[in-house]
Amino acid sequence: MRRKILALITPPIAVCRYGCTSCCIAPIFVFWLASVGSVIYAFFGGPAELDGFSWGTLALGII
């Protein structure tokens, strides 16, 4: 169960610990970092520079 929770919360660390790090860590880290950045960017209005919260940017980050 700990392995699944770690994979959901921090995929790069899960790959380092349980998987083939040399072939998987870079792509997973790049996508994970982009999604975290997208979620944070949603709070600042997203690319449309909205005055409030950008739900589309949040959805993109979650996906």
C-alpha positions as CSV (number, residue, x, y, z in Angstrom):
1,M,0.0,0.0,0.0
2,R,2.9,2.4,0.8
3,R,4.2,1.9,-2.8
4,K,0.9,3.0,-4.3
5,I,0.5,6.0,-2.1
6,L,4.1,7.1,-2.9
7,A,3.4,6.6,-6.6
8,L,0.4,8.9,-6.5
9,I,1.9,11.6,-4.4
10,T,5.5,11.8,-5.7
11,P,6.0,9.6,-8.8
12,P,9.7,10.5,-9.4
13,I,10.6,9.3,-5.9
14,A,8.6,6.1,-6.3
15,V,10.4,5.3,-9.6
16,C,13.8,6.0,-7.9
17,R,12.8,3.6,-5.1
18,Y,10.9,0.8,-6.8
19,G,11.6,1.0,-10.5
20,C,14.1,1.4,-13.3
21,T,15.5,4.8,-12.6
22,S,17.8,5.2,-15.6
23,C,15.0,4.8,-18.1
24,C,12.0,6.3,-16.4
25,I,12.9,9.1,-14.0
26,A,13.5,12.0,-16.5
27,P,10.1,11.7,-18.4
28,I,8.1,11.2,-15.3
29,F,9.8,14.0,-13.5
30,V,9.2,16.4,-16.4
31,F,5.5,15.6,-16.7
32,W,5.0,15.7,-12.9
33,L,6.8,19.0,-12.5
34,A,4.8,20.5,-15.4
35,S,1.5,19.3,-13.8
36,V,2.5,20.8,-10.4
37,G,3.4,24.0,-12.1
38,S,0.1,24.1,-13.9
39,V,-1.9,23.6,-10.7
40,I,0.0,26.5,-9.1
41,Y,-0.4,28.6,-12.2
42,A,-4.2,28.1,-12.0
43,F,-4.3,30.1,-8.8
44,F,-2.9,33.1,-10.6
45,G,-5.4,33.1,-13.5
46,G,-3.7,30.7,-15.9
47,P,-2.6,31.6,-19.4
48,A,-5.8,33.7,-20.0
49,E,-4.8,36.0,-17.1
50,L,-8.2,35.8,-15.5
51,D,-8.9,37.8,-12.4
52,G,-9.7,34.7,-10.4
53,F,-9.1,31.0,-10.5
54,S,-8.6,29.2,-13.9
55,W,-10.5,25.9,-13.8
56,G,-9.2,24.8,-17.2
57,T,-5.6,25.1,-16.1
58,L,-6.3,23.2,-13.0
59,A,-7.9,20.4,-14.9
60,L,-5.0,20.2,-17.3
61,G,-2.6,20.0,-14.3
62,I,-4.6,17.2,-12.7
63,I,-4.8,15.2,-15.9
